[in-house]
């Protein structure tokens, strides 16, 4: 699993719309959809319920959203800490 998978999932989970999420993360909608399907396959968990009415989080998706958001926040903190260390702070 890569950080981009988490970013893509968070965007879809927050937007509950693949088109808007694709615009947000600046990728084509079919590519975003494939990445989410690949993530679900890798995790062996269905994160999103897709139907003609739209997209909804599954129970597993809700839990994963909380954890993915925390992981992305920690990754951003790690980048900031490394930059501050390099700057001597």
Helices and strands as residue ranges (DSSP letters): H 3-15, H 18-25, H 29-43, E 48-51, E 54-57, H 59-86
